[in-house]
C-alpha cells in the first residue's frame, strides 16, 4: 500500500504550519520517498527530536504504510 | 523466559554500540539497515547487532522501547542515537566519528571531507 506525496506533505504541514516541505518520489512507485522538512520550530532540538516531530505528524503511518521515507530535517 | 523489553535492555546495557536491524550485517534485509552497516563497517567501530526479524516480539518491542517507529536503530553507550537518516546525516557531517571518539570508542578512518 502506498501513500501520495501530497498527503505526506499535508500531514506534515498540518502539524508544522511554518515548515517548508519538499517531497521527492525516489523510485517513481509512490512508495519510496525522500522528504526535506525545514522549520524554525526545530531550533534547539536534536536530530532525534526533529525526526520524531515529523514521524508524529504522520500519525502512525511511518513504519507502517510508509516503509521508505528518507528524512532530512533542519531549522533553517 | 524474558520479555522483548528485558532482552533489549540487556543488550543495550551490555554493548557499547548496538544496531537493531533487519537481517544481519552479513545479510541485511533492508536498504536502510544495509546503509547503517556500511557506515559502521567503514568507521571500523566494533558493534553488536540484533536481527529484529527473528521474532515478532522483538520487531515490535524495539519500536516501543525507543518510542521510534522504524528500524534500523542505533544505540551508543545505552543511548538511542537515531535511525538510518540520522546516522547518515551525522556521518556525512563528521559528527558520528566525533560522537564515537568522545564516547571513547575506536574509530578506524578519518571523516571524509
N, CA and C atoms of all chains as a GROMACS GRO file, in nm:
protein
  567
    1UNK      N    1   0.084  -0.119   0.000
    1UNK     CA    2   0.000   0.000   0.000
    1UNK      C    3   0.088   0.125   0.000
    2UNK      N    4   0.054   0.218  -0.080
    2UNK     CA    5   0.137   0.338  -0.091
    2UNK      C    6   0.063   0.461  -0.039
    3UNK      N    7   0.135   0.568  -0.034
    3UNK     CA    8   0.079   0.693   0.016
    3UNK      C    9   0.118   0.803  -0.083
    4UNK      N   10   0.024   0.893  -0.111
    4UNK     CA   11   0.052   1.001  -0.205
    4UNK      C   12   0.145   1.106  -0.144
    5UNK      N   13   0.230   1.162  -0.228
    5UNK     CA   14   0.324   1.263  -0.180
    5UNK      C   15   0.252   1.382  -0.120
    6UNK      N   16   0.142   1.424  -0.184
    6UNK     CA   17   0.074   1.544  -0.131
    6UNK      C   18   0.004   1.516   0.002
    7UNK      N   19  -0.027   1.389   0.026
    7UNK     CA   20  -0.086   1.352   0.155
    7UNK      C   21   0.022   1.360   0.265
    8UNK      N   22   0.142   1.316   0.234
    8UNK     CA   23   0.254   1.326   0.329
    8UNK      C   24   0.277   1.473   0.362
    9UNK      N   25   0.281   1.555   0.256
    9UNK     CA   26   0.305   1.698   0.275
    9UNK      C   27   0.194   1.762   0.359
   10UNK      N   28   0.071   1.722   0.331
   10UNK     CA   29  -0.044   1.780   0.403
   10UNK      C   30  -0.035   1.749   0.553
   11UNK      N   31  -0.002   1.624   0.586
   11UNK     CA   32   0.006   1.584   0.727
   11UNK      C   33   0.118   1.658   0.800
   12UNK      N   34   0.233   1.672   0.733
   12UNK     CA   35   0.345   1.741   0.797
   12UNK      C   36   0.310   1.888   0.819
   13UNK      N   37   0.248   1.949   0.718
   13UNK     CA   38   0.214   2.092   0.730
   13UNK      C   39   0.103   2.116   0.831
   14UNK      N   40   0.018   2.018   0.848
   14UNK     CA   41  -0.089   2.032   0.948
   14UNK      C   42  -0.029   2.040   1.088
   15UNK      N   43   0.079   1.963   1.110
   15UNK     CA   44   0.142   1.962   1.242
   15UNK      C   45   0.244   2.076   1.257
   16UNK      N   46   0.304   2.114   1.145
   16UNK     CA   47   0.408   2.218   1.146
   16UNK      C   48   0.374   2.323   1.041
   17UNK      N   49   0.282   2.413   1.073
   17UNK     CA   50   0.233   2.509   0.972
   17UNK      C   51   0.344   2.599   0.916
   18UNK      N   52   0.450   2.621   0.994
   18UNK     CA   53   0.555   2.712   0.946
   18UNK      C   54   0.662   2.640   0.863
   19UNK      N   55   0.646   2.512   0.843
   19UNK     CA   56   0.751   2.433   0.778
   19UNK      C   57   0.747   2.446   0.626
   20UNK      N   58   0.865   2.439   0.565
   20UNK     CA   59   0.869   2.420   0.421
   20UNK      C   60   0.901   2.273   0.398
   21UNK      N   61   0.820   2.210   0.314
   21UNK     CA   62   0.826   2.065   0.296
   21UNK      C   63   0.851   2.034   0.149
   22UNK      N   64   0.951   1.951   0.126
   22UNK     CA   65   0.977   1.909  -0.011
   22UNK      C   66   0.979   1.757  -0.014
   23UNK      N   67   0.895   1.700  -0.099
   23UNK     CA   68   0.886   1.554  -0.107
   23UNK      C   69   0.935   1.511  -0.245
   24UNK      N   70   1.019   1.412  -0.248
   24UNK     CA   71   1.061   1.355  -0.376
   24UNK      C   72   1.026   1.208  -0.380
   25UNK      N   73   0.970   1.166  -0.491
   25UNK     CA   74   0.937   1.025  -0.512
   25UNK      C   75   1.063   0.959  -0.570
   26UNK      N   76   1.132   0.880  -0.489
   26UNK     CA   77   1.264   0.830  -0.527
   26UNK      C   78   1.261   0.728  -0.639
   27UNK      N   79   1.163   0.641  -0.634
   27UNK     CA   80   1.162   0.530  -0.730
   27UNK      C   81   1.050   0.542  -0.832
   28UNK      N   82   0.967   0.646  -0.816
   28UNK     CA   83   0.855   0.663  -0.908
   28UNK      C   84   0.744   0.561  -0.886
   29UNK      N   85   0.748   0.494  -0.772
   29UNK     CA   86   0.649   0.389  -0.745
   29UNK      C   87   0.548   0.430  -0.638
   30UNK      N   88   0.556   0.557  -0.594
   30UNK     CA   89   0.463   0.602  -0.491
   30UNK      C   90   0.487   0.534  -0.357
   31UNK      N   91   0.605   0.477  -0.338
   31UNK     CA   92   0.631   0.401  -0.216
   31UNK      C   93   0.765   0.437  -0.150
   32UNK      N   94   0.854   0.498  -0.226
   32UNK     CA   95   0.984   0.534  -0.171
   32UNK      C   96   1.006   0.684  -0.186
   33UNK      N   97   0.997   0.752  -0.073
   33UNK     CA   98   1.005   0.898  -0.077
   33UNK      C   99   1.126   0.949   0.000
   34UNK      N  100   1.166   1.069  -0.037
   34UNK     CA  101   1.259   1.145   0.045
   34UNK      C  102   1.190   1.275   0.081
   35UNK      N  103   1.199   1.315   0.204
   35UNK     CA  104   1.136   1.439   0.247
   35UNK      C  105   1.240   1.529   0.313
   36UNK      N  106   1.235   1.656   0.275
   36UNK     CA  107   1.316   1.756   0.344
   36UNK      C  108   1.220   1.850   0.414
   37UNK      N  109   1.234   1.862   0.544
   37UNK     CA  110   1.144   1.947   0.621
   37UNK      C  111   1.228   2.052   0.694
   38UNK      N  112   1.198   2.177   0.664
   38UNK     CA  113   1.268   2.287   0.729
   38UNK      C  114   1.168   2.367   0.810
   39UNK      N  115   1.196   2.380   0.938
   39UNK     CA  116   1.102   2.453   1.023
   39UNK      C  117   1.176   2.525   1.135
   40UNK      N  118   1.145   2.654   1.157
   40UNK     CA  119   1.209   2.728   1.267
   40UNK      C  120   1.183   2.661   1.402
   41UNK      N  121   1.075   2.585   1.414
   41UNK     CA  122   1.044   2.522   1.543
   41UNK      C  123   1.141   2.409   1.577
   42UNK      N  124   1.226   2.370   1.482
   42UNK     CA  125   1.327   2.266   1.510
   42UNK      C  126   1.446   2.323   1.587
   43UNK      N  127   1.454   2.455   1.593
   43UNK     CA  128   1.570   2.519   1.654
   43UNK      C  129   1.592   2.469   1.797
   44UNK      N  130   1.715   2.433   1.827
   44UNK     CA  131   1.747   2.388   1.963
   44UNK      C  132   1.711   2.244   1.990
   45UNK      N  133   1.657   2.175   1.888
   45UNK     CA  134   1.619   2.035   1.909
   45UNK      C  135   1.723   1.942   1.845
   46UNK      N  136   1.741   1.826   1.905
   46UNK     CA  137   1.834   1.729   1.847
   46UNK      C  138   1.771   1.668   1.723
   47UNK      N  139   1.853   1.601   1.642
   47UNK     CA  140   1.802   1.537   1.521
   47UNK      C  141   1.694   1.435   1.555
   48UNK      N  142   1.718   1.360   1.662
   48UNK     CA  143   1.619   1.259   1.701
   48UNK      C  144   1.484   1.327   1.730
   49UNK      N  145   1.491   1.439   1.804
   49UNK     CA  146   1.366   1.510   1.837
   49UNK      C  147   1.300   1.566   1.711
   50UNK      N  148   1.381   1.618   1.620
   50UNK     CA  149   1.326   1.674   1.496
   50UNK      C  150   1.256   1.566   1.412
   51UNK      N  151   1.324   1.453   1.398
   51UNK     CA  152   1.263   1.344   1.320
   51UNK      C  153   1.137   1.292   1.387
   52UNK      N  154   1.141   1.289   1.521
   52UNK     CA  155   1.026   1.239   1.595
   52UNK      C  156   0.904   1.328   1.572
   53UNK      N  157   0.926   1.458   1.564
   53UNK     CA  158   0.815   1.551   1.540
   53UNK      C  159   0.750   1.521   1.405
   54UNK      N  160   0.834   1.496   1.305
   54UNK     CA  161   0.780   1.465   1.171
   54UNK      C  162   0.708   1.330   1.173
   55UNK      N  163   0.769   1.232   1.239
   55UNK     CA  164   0.705   1.099   1.246
   55UNK      C  165   0.569   1.110   1.315
   56UNK      N  166   0.565   1.189   1.424
   56UNK     CA  167   0.438   1.206   1.495
   56UNK      C  168   0.335   1.274   1.405
   57UNK      N  169   0.381   1.366   1.322
   57UNK     CA  170   0.289   1.435   1.230
   57UNK      C  171   0.225   1.336   1.134
   58UNK      N  172   0.296   1.229   1.103
   58UNK     CA  173   0.246   1.130   1.008
   58UNK      C  174   0.150   1.030   1.074
   59UNK      N  175   0.121   1.054   1.198
   59UNK     CA  176   0.014   0.983   1.269
   59UNK      C  177   0.022   0.831   1.257
   60UNK      N  178   0.137   0.778   1.287
   60UNK     CA  179   0.149   0.632   1.291
   60UNK      C  180   0.168   0.564   1.158
   61UNK      N  181   0.171   0.642   1.050
   61UNK     CA  182   0.190   0.580   0.918
   61UNK      C  183   0.335   0.538   0.897
   62UNK      N  184   0.424   0.612   0.963
   62UNK     CA  185   0.566   0.582   0.949
   62UNK      C  186   0.594   0.445   1.010
   63UNK      N  187   0.668   0.364   0.936
   63UNK     CA  188   0.695   0.229   0.986
   63UNK      C  189   0.585   0.132   0.949
   64UNK      N  190   0.472   0.185   0.906
   64UNK     CA  191   0.362   0.100   0.862
   64UNK      C  192   0.344   0.116   0.712
   65UNK      N  193   0.243   0.194   0.674
   65UNK     CA  194   0.217   0.221   0.533
   65UNK      C  195   0.342   0.279   0.466
   66UNK      N  196   0.405   0.370   0.539
   66UNK     CA  197   0.524   0.435   0.485
   66UNK      C  198   0.649   0.364   0.534
   67UNK      N  199   0.696   0.271   0.457
   67UNK     CA  200   0.818   0.200   0.496
   67UNK      C  201   0.939   0.287   0.465
   68UNK      N  202   0.933   0.352   0.349
   68UNK     CA  203   1.053   0.415   0.298
   68UNK      C  204   1.036   0.565   0.282
   69UNK      N  205   1.067   0.637   0.388
   69UNK     CA  206   1.071   0.782   0.381
   69UNK      C  207   1.206   0.826   0.435
   70UNK      N  208   1.294   0.864   0.343
   70UNK     CA  209   1.424   0.916   0.386
   70UNK      C  210   1.403   1.059   0.430
   71UNK      N  211   1.437   1.088   0.551
   71UNK     CA  212   1.400   1.216   0.610
   71UNK      C  213   1.522   1.303   0.639
   72UNK      N  214   1.510   1.428   0.601
   72UNK     CA  215   1.614   1.525   0.637
   72UNK      C  216   1.546   1.644   0.699
   73UNK      N  217   1.593   1.685   0.815
   73UNK     CA  218   1.529   1.798   0.882
   73UNK      C  219   1.632   1.905   0.914
   74UNK      N  220   1.586   2.027   0.920
   74UNK     CA  221   1.675   2.136   0.959
   74UNK      C  222   1.594   2.255   1.006
   75UNK      N  223   1.655   2.339   1.089
   75UNK     CA  224   1.584   2.453   1.146
   75UNK      C  225   1.582   2.571   1.050
   76UNK      N  226   1.677   2.573   0.956
   76UNK     CA  227   1.677   2.686   0.861
   76UNK      C  228   1.726   2.643   0.724
   77UNK      N  229   1.174  -1.716   3.085
   77UNK     CA  230   1.161  -1.651   2.953
   77UNK      C  231   1.144  -1.502   2.974
   78UNK      N  232   1.236  -1.424   2.922
   78UNK     CA  233   1.231  -1.281   2.944
   78UNK      C  234   1.152  -1.214   2.833
   79UNK      N  235   1.103  -1.097   2.861
   79UNK     CA  236   1.027  -1.023   2.761
   79UNK      C  237   1.123  -0.957   2.663
   80UNK      N  238   1.068  -0.912   2.550
   80UNK     CA  239   1.150  -0.842   2.449
   80UNK      C  240   1.212  -0.718   2.512
   81UNK      N  241   1.134  -0.651   2.597
   81UNK     CA  242   1.184  -0.530   2.663
   81UNK      C  243   1.310  -0.560   2.744
   82UNK      N  244   1.307  -0.670   2.819
   82UNK     CA  245   1.423  -0.707   2.901
   82UNK      C  246   1.542  -0.747   2.814
   83UNK      N  247   1.513  -0.819   2.708
   83UNK     CA  248   1.621  -0.859   2.616
   83UNK      C  249   1.687  -0.737   2.554
   84UNK      N  250   1.607  -0.641   2.513
   84UNK     CA  251   1.659  -0.520   2.450
   84UNK      C  252   1.744  -0.443   2.551
   85UNK      N  253   1.688  -0.427   2.671
   85UNK     CA  254   1.760  -0.351   2.773
   85UNK      C  255   1.894  -0.416   2.806
   86UNK      N  256   1.895  -0.548   2.818
   86UNK     CA  257   2.019  -0.620   2.849
   86UNK      C  258   2.122  -0.597   2.739
   87UNK      N  259   2.076  -0.600   2.615
   87UNK     CA  260   2.166  -0.583   2.500
   87UNK      C  261   2.223  -0.441   2.497
   88UNK      N  262   2.135  -0.345   2.516
   88UNK     CA  263   2.174  -0.204   2.510
   88UNK      C  264   2.274  -0.172   2.621
   89UNK      N  265   2.257  -0.238   2.737
   89UNK     CA  266   2.345  -0.208   2.851
   89UNK      C  267   2.476  -0.285   2.844
   90UNK      N  268   2.477  -0.397   2.774
   90UNK     CA  269   2.599  -0.480   2.775
   90UNK      C  270   2.693  -0.450   2.659
   91UNK      N  271   2.645  -0.378   2.557
   91UNK     CA  272   2.732  -0.348   2.443
   91UNK      C  273   2.741  -0.197   2.424
   92UNK      N  274   2.861  -0.150   2.390
   92UNK     CA  275   2.880  -0.006   2.370
   92UNK      C  276   2.802   0.044   2.249
   93UNK      N  277   2.804  -0.035   2.142
   93UNK     CA  278   2.732   0.003   2.020
   93UNK      C  279   2.645  -0.115   1.978
   94UNK      N  280   2.516  -0.091   1.967
   94UNK     CA  281   2.424  -0.197   1.926
   94UNK      C  282   2.338  -0.147   1.811
   95UNK      N  283   2.332  -0.225   1.706
   95UNK     CA  284   2.246  -0.192   1.593
   95UNK      C  285   2.129  -0.292   1.587
   96UNK      N  286   2.010  -0.239   1.604
   96UNK     CA  287   1.890  -0.320   1.582
   96UNK      C  288   1.854  -0.304   1.436
   97UNK      N  289   1.852  -0.415   1.364
   97UNK     CA  290   1.840  -0.406   1.219
   97UNK      C  291   1.754  -0.519   1.163
   98UNK      N  292   1.721  -0.504   1.034
   98UNK     CA  293   1.652  -0.612   0.964
   98UNK      C  294   1.757  -0.695   0.894
   99UNK      N  295   1.772  -0.820   0.934
   99UNK     CA  296   1.875  -0.906   0.880
   99UNK      C  297   2.000  -0.899   0.967
  100UNK      N  298   2.112  -0.939   0.910
  100UNK     CA  299   2.239  -0.939   0.982
  100UNK      C  300   2.338  -0.851   0.906
  101UNK      N  301   2.447  -0.810   0.972
  101UNK     CA  302   2.546  -0.730   0.899
  101UNK      C  303   2.594  -0.801   0.771
  102UNK      N  304   2.601  -0.932   0.772
  102UNK     CA  305   2.642  -1.006   0.653
  102UNK      C  306   2.532  -1.007   0.547
  103UNK      N  307   2.405  -1.018   0.594
  103UNK     CA  308   2.292  -1.022   0.502
  103UNK      C  309   2.181  -0.928   0.547
  104UNK      N  310   2.203  -0.798   0.526
  104UNK     CA  311   2.096  -0.704   0.561
  104UNK      C  312   1.973  -0.730   0.473
  105UNK      N  313   1.856  -0.719   0.533
  105UNK     CA  314   1.735  -0.747   0.454
  105UNK      C  315   1.653  -0.622   0.429
  106UNK      N  316   1.719  -0.508   0.435
  106UNK     CA  317   1.652  -0.382   0.408
  106UNK      C  318   1.761  -0.282   0.375
  107UNK      N  319   1.734  -0.196   0.278
  107UNK     CA  320   1.834  -0.099   0.233
  107UNK      C  321   1.880  -0.003   0.341
  108UNK      N  322   1.786   0.033   0.430
  108UNK     CA  323   1.822   0.127   0.536
  108UNK      C  324   1.918   0.062   0.635
  109UNK      N  325   1.889  -0.064   0.670
  109UNK     CA  326   1.978  -0.137   0.760
  109UNK      C  327   2.115  -0.153   0.695
  110UNK      N  328   2.116  -0.182   0.565
  110UNK     CA  329   2.242  -0.202   0.493
  110UNK      C  330   2.327  -0.075   0.496
  111UNK      N  331   2.262   0.040   0.485
  111UNK     CA  332   2.336   0.166   0.486
  111UNK      C  333   2.408   0.189   0.619
  112UNK      N  334   2.339   0.159   0.729
  112UNK     CA  335   2.400   0.181   0.860
  112UNK      C  336   2.515   0.082   0.881
  113UNK      N  337   2.498  -0.042   0.836
  113UNK     CA  338   2.605  -0.142   0.843
  113UNK      C  339   2.728  -0.091   0.768
  114UNK      N  340   2.705  -0.036   0.649
  114UNK     CA  341   2.816   0.016   0.567
  114UNK      C  342   2.892   0.125   0.641
  115UNK      N  343   2.817   0.216   0.702
  115UNK     CA  344   2.878   0.327   0.774
  115UNK      C  345   2.960   0.275   0.894
  116UNK      N  346   2.901   0.183   0.970
  116UNK     CA  347   2.971   0.130   1.088
  116UNK      C  348   3.095   0.052   1.046
  117UNK      N  349   3.083  -0.025   0.939
  117UNK     CA  350   3.198  -0.101   0.892
  117UNK      C  351   3.308  -0.008   0.843
  118UNK      N  352   3.268   0.100   0.779
  118UNK     CA  353   3.364   0.199   0.730
  118UNK      C  354   3.442   0.260   0.846
  119UNK      N  355   3.369   0.292   0.953
  119UNK     CA  356   3.434   0.354   1.069
  119UNK      C  357   3.517   0.253   1.148
  120UNK      N  358   3.484   0.125   1.132
  120UNK     CA  359   3.560   0.020   1.199
  120UNK      C  360   3.534   0.009   1.348
  121UNK      N  361   3.432   0.076   1.397
  121UNK     CA  362   3.398   0.066   1.539
  121UNK      C  363   3.322  -0.065   1.563
  122UNK      N  364   3.369  -0.144   1.660
  122UNK     CA  365   3.300  -0.272   1.684
  122UNK      C  366   3.156  -0.249   1.731
  123UNK      N  367   3.066  -0.333   1.684
  123UNK     CA  368   2.926  -0.318   1.727
  123UNK      C  369   2.859  -0.454   1.733
  124UNK      N  370   2.759  -0.461   1.820
  124UNK     CA  371   2.675  -0.580   1.827
  124UNK      C  372   2.552  -0.554   1.741
  125UNK      N  373   2.488  -0.659   1.694
  125UNK     CA  374   2.366  -0.637   1.616
  125UNK      C  375   2.258  -0.735   1.659
  126UNK      N  376   2.135  -0.691   1.641
  126UNK     CA  377   2.019  -0.774   1.672
  126UNK      C  378   1.931  -0.775   1.547
  127UNK      N  379   1.899  -0.894   1.501
  127UNK     CA  380   1.809  -0.908   1.386
  127UNK      C  381   1.664  -0.906   1.437
  128UNK      N  382   1.598  -0.793   1.415
  128UNK     CA  383   1.462  -0.780   1.471
  128UNK      C  384   1.360  -0.867   1.397
  129UNK      N  385   1.400  -0.920   1.283
  129UNK     CA  386   1.306  -1.002   1.207
  129UNK      C  387   1.291  -1.143   1.267
  130UNK      N  388   1.379  -1.174   1.364
  130UNK     CA  389   1.375  -1.310   1.419
  130UNK      C  390   1.247  -1.340   1.495
  131UNK      N  391   1.197  -1.241   1.569
  131UNK     CA  392   1.070  -1.264   1.638
  131UNK      C  393   0.980  -1.142   1.625
  132UNK      N  394   0.850  -1.166   1.626
  132UNK     CA  395   0.753  -1.057   1.618
  132UNK      C  396   0.764  -0.968   1.741
  133UNK      N  397   0.795  -1.030   1.857
  133UNK     CA  398   0.806  -0.954   1.982
  133UNK      C  399   0.920  -0.852   1.972
  134UNK      N  400   1.031  -0.896   1.914
  134UNK     CA  401   1.146  -0.807   1.902
  134UNK      C  402   1.117  -0.698   1.799
  135UNK      N  403   1.051  -0.735   1.691
  135UNK     CA  404   1.023  -0.641   1.583
  135UNK      C  405   0.938  -0.525   1.633
  136UNK      N  406   0.838  -0.556   1.715
  136UNK     CA  407   0.754  -0.451   1.772
  136UNK      C  408   0.818  -0.394   1.897
  137UNK      N  409   0.886  -0.481   1.973
  137UNK     CA  410   0.944  -0.441   2.102
  137UNK      C  411   1.043  -0.328   2.090
  138UNK      N  412   1.125  -0.331   1.987
  138UNK     CA  413   1.227  -0.226   1.974
  138UNK      C  414   1.162  -0.091   1.942
  139UNK      N  415   1.052  -0.096   1.866
  139UNK     CA  416   0.981   0.030   1.835
  139UNK      C  417   0.920   0.090   1.962
  140UNK      N  418   0.866   0.004   2.046
  140UNK     CA  419   0.807   0.051   2.171
  140UNK      C  420   0.915   0.100   2.267
  141UNK      N  421   1.024   0.022   2.274
  141UNK     CA  422   1.132   0.053   2.368
  141UNK      C  423   1.188   0.192   2.342
  142UNK      N  424   1.212   0.224   2.214
  142UNK     CA  425   1.272   0.352   2.178
  142UNK      C  426   1.168   0.460   2.153
  143UNK      N  427   1.041   0.422   2.145
  143UNK     CA  428   0.937   0.513   2.100
  143UNK      C  429   0.977   0.573   1.965
  144UNK      N  430   1.012   0.486   1.874
  144UNK     CA  431   1.061   0.525   1.741
  144UNK      C  432   1.002   0.425   1.642
  145UNK      N  433   0.943   0.473   1.532
  145UNK     CA  434   0.859   0.383   1.451
  145UNK      C  435   0.932   0.294   1.351
  146UNK      N  436   1.060   0.318   1.329
  146UNK     CA  437   1.126   0.243   1.222
  146UNK      C  438   1.252   0.171   1.270
  147UNK      N  439   1.295   0.076   1.190
  147UNK     CA  440   1.420   0.003   1.210
  147UNK      C  441   1.502   0.029   1.085
  148UNK      N  442   1.632   0.048   1.087
  148UNK     CA  443   1.726   0.026   1.198
  148UNK      C  444   1.724   0.132   1.306
  149UNK      N  445   1.782   0.093   1.422
  149UNK     CA  446   1.801   0.185   1.533
  149UNK      C  447   1.940   0.161   1.592
  150UNK      N  448   2.012   0.269   1.612
  150UNK     CA  449   2.147   0.258   1.665
  150UNK      C  450   2.154   0.311   1.807
  151UNK      N  451   2.208   0.228   1.896
  151UNK     CA  452   2.230   0.268   2.034
  151UNK      C  453   2.380   0.278   2.060
  152UNK      N  454   2.421   0.388   2.123
  152UNK     CA  455   2.561   0.407   2.159
  152UNK      C  456   2.567   0.436   2.308
  153UNK      N  457   2.641   0.352   2.381
  153UNK     CA  458   2.656   0.365   2.527
  153UNK      C  459   2.520   0.380   2.595
  154UNK      N  460   2.429   0.296   2.556
  154UNK     CA  461   2.299   0.294   2.622
  154UNK      C  462   2.201   0.400   2.577
  155UNK      N  463   2.245   0.486   2.482
  155UNK     CA  464   2.157   0.594   2.437
  155UNK      C  465   2.113   0.574   2.294
  156UNK      N  466   1.987   0.600   2.267
  156UNK     CA  467   1.937   0.593   2.130
  156UNK      C  468   1.992   0.709   2.049
  157UNK      N  469   2.064   0.676   1.943
  157UNK     CA  470   2.126   0.781   1.862
  157UNK      C  471   2.036   0.820   1.745
  158UNK      N  472   1.971   0.722   1.684
  158UNK     CA  473   1.882   0.754   1.573
  158UNK      C  474   1.867   0.639   1.477
  159UNK      N  475   1.791   0.666   1.371
  159UNK     CA  476   1.772   0.568   1.264
  159UNK      C  477   1.867   0.596   1.150
  160UNK      N  478   1.839   0.535   1.036
  160UNK     CA  479   1.929   0.542   0.921
  160UNK      C  480   1.956   0.686   0.877
  161UNK      N  481   1.853   0.768   0.867
  161UNK     CA  482   1.872   0.904   0.816
  161UNK      C  483   1.961   0.986   0.907
  162UNK      N  484   1.939   0.972   1.037
  162UNK     CA  485   2.016   1.048   1.134
  162UNK      C  486   2.161   1.002   1.135
  163UNK      N  487   2.180   0.869   1.133
  163UNK     CA  488   2.316   0.814   1.132
  163UNK      C  489   2.389   0.862   1.006
  164UNK      N  490   2.319   0.861   0.891
  164UNK     CA  491   2.383   0.904   0.766
  164UNK      C  492   2.416   1.053   0.770
  165UNK      N  493   2.322   1.133   0.816
  165UNK     CA  494   2.347   1.278   0.826
  165UNK      C  495   2.465   1.307   0.917
  166UNK      N  496   2.468   1.237   1.031
  166UNK     CA  497   2.578   1.259   1.127
  166UNK      C  498   2.710   1.215   1.067
  167UNK      N  499   2.708   1.103   0.997
  167UNK     CA  500   2.831   1.051   0.935
  167UNK      C  501   2.883   1.149   0.831
  168UNK      N  502   2.793   1.199   0.748
  168UNK     CA  503   2.834   1.289   0.641
  168UNK      C  504   2.887   1.421   0.696
  169UNK      N  505   2.834   1.460   0.811
  169UNK     CA  506   2.879   1.586   0.871
  169UNK      C  507   3.004   1.566   0.958
  170UNK      N  508   3.048   1.440   0.971
  170UNK     CA  509   3.164   1.411   1.055
  170UNK      C  510   3.130   1.400   1.203
  171UNK      N  511   3.000   1.412   1.233
  171UNK     CA  512   2.959   1.413   1.374
  171UNK      C  513   2.957   1.274   1.437
  172UNK      N  514   2.937   1.173   1.355
  172UNK     CA  515   2.930   1.037   1.408
  172UNK      C  516   3.067   0.994   1.460
  173UNK      N  517   3.170   1.024   1.380
  173UNK     CA  518   3.306   0.992   1.420
  173UNK      C  519   3.337   1.059   1.553
  174UNK      N  520   3.304   1.189   1.561
  174UNK     CA  521   3.330   1.265   1.683
  174UNK      C  522   3.255   1.206   1.801
  175UNK      N  523   3.130   1.168   1.774
  175UNK     CA  524   3.047   1.112   1.880
  175UNK      C  525   3.109   0.983   1.935
  176UNK      N  526   3.157   0.897   1.845
  176UNK     CA  527   3.220   0.771   1.886
  176UNK      C  528   3.348   0.801   1.965
  177UNK      N  529   3.427   0.894   1.912
  177UNK     CA  530   3.555   0.924   1.978
  177UNK      C  531   3.531   0.980   2.119
  178UNK      N  532   3.430   1.067   2.129
  178UNK     CA  533   3.401   1.126   2.260
  178UNK      C  534   3.348   1.020   2.357
  179UNK      N  535   3.287   0.916   2.303
  179UNK     CA  536   3.238   0.807   2.386
  179UNK      C  537   3.349   0.707   2.418
  180UNK      N  538   3.471   0.737   2.370
  180UNK     CA  539   3.584   0.651   2.398
  180UNK      C  540   3.587   0.525   2.313
  181UNK      N  541   3.521   0.530   2.198
  181UNK     CA  542   3.516   0.412   2.110
  181UNK      C  543   3.617   0.428   1.997
  182UNK      N  544   3.676   0.316   1.954
  182UNK     CA  545   3.775   0.324   1.847
  182UNK      C  546   3.711   0.356   1.712
  183UNK      N  547   3.777   0.443   1.636
  183UNK     CA  548   3.733   0.477   1.501
  183UNK      C  549   3.852   0.460   1.408
  184UNK      N  550   3.833   0.381   1.304
  184UNK     CA  551   3.944   0.344   1.217
  184UNK      C  552   3.980   0.455   1.118
  185UNK      N  553   3.876   0.512   1.056
  185UNK     CA  554   3.900   0.605   0.946
  185UNK      C  555   3.873   0.749   0.986
  186UNK      N  556   3.944   0.839   0.921
  186UNK     CA  557   3.915   0.980   0.940
  186UNK      C  558   3.786   1.015   0.864
  187UNK      N  559   3.724   1.124   0.902
  187UNK     CA  560   3.599   1.164   0.837
  187UNK      C  561   3.626   1.209   0.694
  188UNK      N  562   3.539   1.170   0.601
  188UNK     CA  563   3.555   1.221   0.464
  188UNK      C  564   3.517   1.368   0.460
  189UNK      N  565   3.594   1.447   0.388
  189UNK     CA  566   3.562   1.590   0.383
  189UNK      C  567   3.495   1.627   0.252
   0.00000   0.00000   0.00000
